[in-house]
Amino acid sequence: MKEDKVYDCIIVGAGPGGLQAAIYLGRYNMQVLLIDRGGGRTMHARRIENFLTQKSISGREIIETGIEQAREFHVQIEKGAVYGIVKKEFFEVSAGDGKYLSRSVIVSSGAYDNLPPIENVHKFLGAGFYTCVDCDGYKTTGKKLVVLGNSLKTVHLALAMREMYTKDITLILYSLVPPEGYLEELKEDGIRFITDRPVRIIGGERIEGIELRSGETVGCDVIMSNFGFKLNDEFLSGLNLKRDAEGFKFVVNHNYESSLSGLYIVGPMNTGPDQAVIAAGEGAVAALDIKKRLLNP
Ligand SMILES: Cc1cc2nc3c(=O)[nH]c(=O)nc-3n(C[C@H](O)[C@H](O)[C@H](O)COP(=O)(O)OP(=O)(O)OC[C@H]3O[C@@H](n4cnc5c(N)ncnc54)[C@H](O)[C@@H]3O)c2cc1C
C-alpha cells in the first residue's frame, strides 16, 4: 500500500464533475484524495458560454480555479493515472507506483472525442471545429457550416442544425449514401450533400474551408463533426459494473451511484447528458450522498 491511511473518498479525474465533488467533500472536512492525469475534454473547451454567472470562460480556467478552490478545503490532489480499482473491505485504487485505500470512490474521468484524421483538426478544435451541439452549436448561427460524419445520425444532425442555427449547410459523409427519403428532405431543405473524405482544414486564424480527397474544396466558416466519443473507463474493467443496453455507458441511480455500492460515476460516462455544468451538478449530488451515509449509516 502507498499509505495505511483510509480516505473517505478517492476521486478520479479533475474535470468539473470531480472538482465540484471535491469541493463539497472538502467542506465536510472529509479526507479526500483526487487523482488526475491531466488534459481532458474541458481543457479543450476554449470558450464556454452556458455556465451560469460565466458569460465566457475557458475550460482551462474552470479547471485551474476549481483545483485552487478544492485545495483551499484541504483536498489532496495528486498527478497520475489510475489504472485499476478493486473492492475488498475498502476500495483499493492503483495509481502510479502504489495503491490507495478509500471508503468510497467518485469516477469522473470523462470521455474523449473520436476525431477524424484530418490535417489541422487539433489547431481548430474548439475554435471553429466543433463536436458538440449543446456546447458549440450556437456558435454556428448564421455561418457557412459543414456537417461531417458517416451515419444517419449525422443526416439528422444536419437537418436539425438547419432548424436551429443556419441555412447554409453542406453535409459531408465519408461513405454513406442516405436512403432516398432523406436525400429528398436534404434537397427540400437546401442542404448540399457530398460523399467524400476530407483531408485538410484550410485557414490561418479562422477556418476558411475543407479540402476533400477528390481535390474539391468546400468553403466554410465552421465544422460540426459527428463521430461520437469513447469513455476513459479502462481502469474499471475488473469491477463488472452494469452498463446500458448498448454495453456502452454506465447505469447509475439518482445519486449517480453505480451498480457497485460506494462507487459513483458522474459526467459523460453515465447515461445522462454530457455537459460541464451537468457533470458539476452530478459531482455535488454524489458528494451529498456520501455525506448522507454518515448521517444515516
Ligand atoms: C471542445 C469542447 C468544448 C466543450 N464545450 C462545452 C461547453 O461550452 N459547455 C459545456 O457545458 N460543456 C462543454 N464541453 C463538454 C464538457 O467538457 C464535458 O461535458 C465535461 O468534460 C464533463 O466533465 P468531466 O468532469 O466528466 O470530464 P473531463 O473534463 O473530461 O475531465 C476528466 C479528467 O479525468 C482525467 N482522467 C481520465 N482518465 C483518468 C485516469 N485513468 N486516471 C486519472 N485521471 C484520469 C482526465 O485527464 C481529465 O482531467 C465541451 C467539450 C469539448 C471537447
The ligand as an SDF file (V2000), in Angstrom:
LIG
                    3D

 53 58  0  0  0  0  0  0  0  0999 V2000
  -14.0940   21.2090  -27.4200 C   0  0  0  0  0  0  0  0  0  0  0  0
  -15.1190   21.0060  -26.3200 C   0  0  0  0  0  0  0  0  0  0  0  0
  -15.9490   22.0670  -25.9660 C   0  0  0  0  0  0  0  0  0  0  0  0
  -16.8840   21.9120  -24.9470 C   0  0  0  0  0  0  0  0  0  0  0  0
  -17.6600   22.9810  -24.6280 N   0  0  0  0  0  0  0  0  0  0  0  0
  -18.5470   22.8690  -23.6300 C   0  0  0  0  0  0  0  0  0  0  0  0
  -19.4040   23.9770  -23.3070 C   0  0  0  0  0  0  0  0  0  0  0  0
  -19.3200   25.0410  -23.9210 O   0  0  0  0  0  0  0  0  0  0  0  0
  -20.2920   23.7950  -22.3040 N   0  0  0  0  0  0  0  0  0  0  0  0
  -20.4150   22.6280  -21.6040 C   0  0  0  0  0  0  0  0  0  0  0  0
  -21.2510   22.5410  -20.6810 O   0  0  0  0  0  0  0  0  0  0  0  0
  -19.6490   21.5590  -21.9060 N   0  0  0  0  0  0  0  0  0  0  0  0
  -18.7220   21.6530  -22.8950 C   0  0  0  0  0  0  0  0  0  0  0  0
  -17.9620   20.5600  -23.2460 N   0  0  0  0  0  0  0  0  0  0  0  0
  -18.2400   19.2610  -22.6170 C   0  0  0  0  0  0  0  0  0  0  0  0
  -17.5480   19.1430  -21.3000 C   0  0  0  0  0  0  0  0  0  0  0  0
  -16.1450   19.3260  -21.4470 O   0  0  0  0  0  0  0  0  0  0  0  0
  -17.8140   17.7610  -20.7020 C   0  0  0  0  0  0  0  0  0  0  0  0
  -19.1720   17.5810  -20.5030 O   0  0  0  0  0  0  0  0  0  0  0  0
  -17.0680   17.7070  -19.4100 C   0  0  0  0  0  0  0  0  0  0  0  0
  -15.7550   17.4240  -19.7570 O   0  0  0  0  0  0  0  0  0  0  0  0
  -17.5090   16.7100  -18.4380 C   0  0  0  0  0  0  0  0  0  0  0  0
  -16.6840   16.8460  -17.3040 O   0  0  0  0  0  0  0  0  0  0  0  0
  -15.9250   15.6190  -16.6360 P   0  0  0  0  0  0  0  0  0  0  0  0
  -15.5520   16.0990  -15.2750 O   0  0  0  0  0  0  0  0  0  0  0  0
  -16.7520   14.4080  -16.6830 O   0  0  0  0  0  0  0  0  0  0  0  0
  -14.6790   15.2820  -17.5820 O   0  0  0  0  0  0  0  0  0  0  0  0
  -13.3720   15.9680  -18.1690 P   0  0  0  0  0  0  0  0  0  0  0  0
  -13.4320   17.4250  -18.2420 O   0  0  0  0  0  0  0  0  0  0  0  0
  -13.1280   15.2270  -19.4250 O   0  0  0  0  0  0  0  0  0  0  0  0
  -12.2430   15.6040  -17.1070 O   0  0  0  0  0  0  0  0  0  0  0  0
  -11.8420   14.2880  -16.8720 C   0  0  0  0  0  0  0  0  0  0  0  0
  -10.4820   14.2830  -16.2180 C   0  0  0  0  0  0  0  0  0  0  0  0
  -10.1830   12.9350  -15.8220 O   0  0  0  0  0  0  0  0  0  0  0  0
   -8.8450   12.6400  -16.1690 C   0  0  0  0  0  0  0  0  0  0  0  0
   -8.6750   11.2110  -16.3320 N   0  0  0  0  0  0  0  0  0  0  0  0
   -9.1610   10.3930  -17.3030 C   0  0  0  0  0  0  0  0  0  0  0  0
   -8.7820    9.1160  -17.0920 N   0  0  0  0  0  0  0  0  0  0  0  0
   -8.0370    9.1310  -15.9650 C   0  0  0  0  0  0  0  0  0  0  0  0
   -7.3400    8.1150  -15.2290 C   0  0  0  0  0  0  0  0  0  0  0  0
   -7.3370    6.8330  -15.6180 N   0  0  0  0  0  0  0  0  0  0  0  0
   -6.6590    8.4690  -14.1160 N   0  0  0  0  0  0  0  0  0  0  0  0
   -6.6150    9.7670  -13.7000 C   0  0  0  0  0  0  0  0  0  0  0  0
   -7.2640   10.7670  -14.3620 N   0  0  0  0  0  0  0  0  0  0  0  0
   -7.9590   10.4530  -15.4730 C   0  0  0  0  0  0  0  0  0  0  0  0
   -8.6160   13.4140  -17.4470 C   0  0  0  0  0  0  0  0  0  0  0  0
   -7.2510   13.5900  -17.6750 O   0  0  0  0  0  0  0  0  0  0  0  0
   -9.3510   14.7310  -17.1260 C   0  0  0  0  0  0  0  0  0  0  0  0
   -8.5030   15.6340  -16.4590 O   0  0  0  0  0  0  0  0  0  0  0  0
  -17.0070   20.6690  -24.2610 C   0  0  0  0  0  0  0  0  0  0  0  0
  -16.1790   19.6020  -24.6230 C   0  0  0  0  0  0  0  0  0  0  0  0
  -15.2390   19.7650  -25.6310 C   0  0  0  0  0  0  0  0  0  0  0  0
  -14.3620   18.6060  -26.0040 C   0  0  0  0  0  0  0  0  0  0  0  0
  1  2  1  0
  2  3  1  0
  2 52  2  0
  3  4  2  0
  4  5  1  0
  4 50  1  0
  5  6  2  0
  6  7  1  0
  6 13  1  0
  7  8  2  0
  7  9  1  0
  9 10  1  0
 10 11  2  0
 10 12  1  0
 12 13  2  0
 13 14  1  0
 14 15  1  0
 14 50  1  0
 15 16  1  0
 16 17  1  0
 16 18  1  0
 18 19  1  0
 18 20  1  0
 20 21  1  0
 20 22  1  0
 22 23  1  0
 23 24  1  0
 24 25  2  0
 24 26  1  0
 24 27  1  0
 27 28  1  0
 28 29  2  0
 28 30  1  0
 28 31  1  0
 31 32  1  0
 32 33  1  0
 33 34  1  0
 33 48  1  0
 34 35  1  0
 35 36  1  0
 35 46  1  0
 36 37  1  0
 36 45  1  0
 37 38  2  0
 38 39  1  0
 39 40  1  0
 39 45  2  0
 40 41  1  0
 40 42  2  0
 42 43  1  0
 43 44  2  0
 44 45  1  0
 46 47  1  0
 46 48  1  0
 48 49  1  0
 50 51  2  0
 51 52  1  0
 52 53  1  0
M  END
$$$$
